[in-house]
């Protein structure tokens, strides 16, 4: 008989515990005071929408050291991706014997065509130069 009493006590404790737990959950959501209007959706705090910023596309760049080893000033050095892409000026007005570092944006390929113009009217053309492999450009006579 004692075994039956123990099982029924455990069952009662389980039911009472479940009732207490559900009552605690109900107590967390307070009912409106008597005579007070029921809360509406408009009373709820506004929900902020998650702001998702688009990822910036980062164009890879390389730093190239350009040296003017000629006797005349370099007025302009242009670089274009090999194969006919439009050229962009990367250096302007580099005195004889001077050096400068420039950042050059590149795509999948690091092959560039370079065109240099000098103060005396002469020019230099270099084709299919791999600037990722050789990060120096030495302009000579």
BELVENMO-V634922 format. One line per field, one symbol per residue. phi: phi as a letter, one per 30 degrees, with the letter a starting at -180 (. if undefined). A space follows every 10 residues. Layout:
phi=???
This chain:
phi=.ddddddddd dddddddddd ddddddddcd dddeiddddc ddddddcddd ccdddddcdd bbcccccccd dcdddabcbb eejjdddbdc bbhcdeicba cbcbdbcdcc dbccbcccdd jdbbbbchcd dddcdbbcdb d
